[in-house]
Amino acid sequence: MQTAVRINKRMLNAIRNLHTLGFIHRNIQPSNFAIGSQKADTAIVFIIGFSLAARIELDSNGFEIDVPQKLPSRRINTLNLMYMSRRCHSTLNLTRMDDIESWLFSCLEMCMMDCLPWKKCFIASEAFEMKKEFFFHQRKLFWGLTKVFSVAHILLSFDKKVLKLRMCTVFSKL
C-alpha cells in the first residue's frame, strides 16, 4: 500500500505540472503514466498519452475561462469508462478538476482493487449514475483513508473558483 500511495502522489504531481504548463490531459488513467528507471524511492512518474490533451485558457487571476472544447468523436471510444470523470459523461467542457477526478478513480483502483462499483459496467449511462451515487456518499468512503485520498476529497469538494487556491495549498503540503 505504501508504494501505491507514493506512486499516486507522483502521478498527482505530474498532473499538477501539466496543469501548470496550461494543459489538461482529458484521459487520465494508469496506462497513461510511466515510471522512470531510478531507485524506487526517487523514481519520477511521467505522464504520457497526450492525444486528447487540450490547452486551457486562464484569466488574469489564474481561473479557467470556459472556452467550448470538443473531444474528437473518433477518440471518445478510446476513453476508459472506468476512469472517465462525470463531466466527460455529460459531454461538458473538461477542466483540471476532471483530470483530478480521473486520477482519484485511478488511485482507488490501485490501492483498493475492485472498489469502483462501475468497474465491470459497459454501459456509459449506468456507469455515470454509479459515479454520481459514489460522490453523493463520498464522505463514508474517504473517512479514515490516507493523506493522498484526503487531499483528493478536499480537491473534489471545492468548486472551480476556489480550486486554484486550494490546489496550491494542498500540493505544498504533500
N, C-alpha and C positions, 0 to 999 in steps of 0.2 A: 504494500500500500504506500509506503514511504516513497518508493521510486515513482509510482504513478503520480503522486502529488507533486513531486519535483518536476516531472515531465510536463504536467498540466500547467504549473506555474510558468515554465519556459515557453509553452505554447501560447499562453496569455501574453507573455512579454513580446513574442514575435508578432502577435496580432496588434498589440499596442504600437509597436514600431511601424507596422504597415499603416495604421491609422494616423500616426504622427506624420508620415510622408504624404498624407492626403488621399489615401485609397481605402476602399472596403473590399474585402475578398469575395463575399457573397456565396462561398461554397466551403465553409469551414467544416472539416471532418478529419478524423485521424489519418486517413490516407493522404491528406494534403500537408503533412508535416514529415520532416526527415531529421534524424538526429545525427549530428556531426560525429566524427570518429576520434573524439578525445576521451579522456578518462570520464567515467560516469558522473562524477560529481562536478565536472566543469563543462560537460558536453553542451554544445549550442544546439538549439532546436530551430530548424529552418522551416519557413512556410513556403510551400510550392503550389503549383496548380492555379495559375492566375488567369485562366481563360475566361472567367466570369467577373474578374475584378473591375472596379469602376472608380473613377476619381470622384471625390466628394467635394462639394463646394462649401466653404465655411465663411461666415460673416466676420466682421471685424472683431467680434468677441469670441470667436472660435466655435460658434454653434453652427450646426449643419443647416444649410439652406435647402429647402425641399425642392429639388430640381427633378422633374419627371425623368425616370430611367426605366428601361425595359430590358428584362432578360431576353436574350435571343431565343426565340421559340425552339430552335433546334437544340438548344443547350439545356432547357428545363428538364428534359428527360435524364440528363446526366447527374442531376442533383440527387443526393441520397435522402430519401424521405425521412429516415430516422433522425437526421441532423438538421433538417430544414427548420428555420425559425417560423414562428406563427405568422409574421408579416409576409413571408415568402409564400405561405399557403394562401394568403389573402390577396396575393398579387399587388401588394402595396410597395411603394418605394422602399428599398432596403437601406438601413443605416448602420452605423457602427454597433448599435445595440443588437442588431441581428447577427453580426459576427460573434458577439459575446454570448448570445443565446445559443447559437450552434456550438460554440466552444463548451458551454455548460453541458449540453447533451453529450458531447464527446467525453468530457471529464467523468460524468456519472457512469457512462458505459465502460470507461476504462477502469474505474475504481470499484464499481459495484455491478458486475456483469448481469445482464438481463433485468436491470431495474427500470428500463424505459418501457412502459406498457405498450407503446406503439411499435416496438422493435420488429415484430412479426406481421405488422399490418401493411398491406399492399394497396390499400385504398386511401388516397390522399385526404378525402373529406373526413374519414374515420380517424386518421392519424391527427388531423387538425383538431378535432373535437377532444381527443385524448390529451393533446398538448394543452389545450385551454383548461381542461379539468386539472391537469398536473400543476399548472401555475396557480389555479384557484386554491389548491391545497398545498402550495409550496412550503408554507411555514412548518408544517409537520415534517416534511422531508428534510429541510435544512437544519432542523433543531439538533444541535449537538455534533454536527459534522465539522470537518477540519476547517482551518482558516481559509483555504482556497475556495471552498464552497460557500463560506460565509461572505467572502468577497463577491462571489457571483450573485448571491442573494441580495447584497447591498446594491450592486450594479443594476440588477433587474428590477429593483423596487423603485428606482427613480425615473422620472420622465426625462426626455431629451434635454430640456433646458438646464437641468441640474447635472446631467451626465458628465460634462467636461470637467467640472469642478470635482465631482466625486471620483472620477477615474484618476485624476492627478493625485488626490489624497490617498486612494486605495492602493494605487501602484507604488507609491512611495513607501507604503507600509509592508509590502511583500518582501 
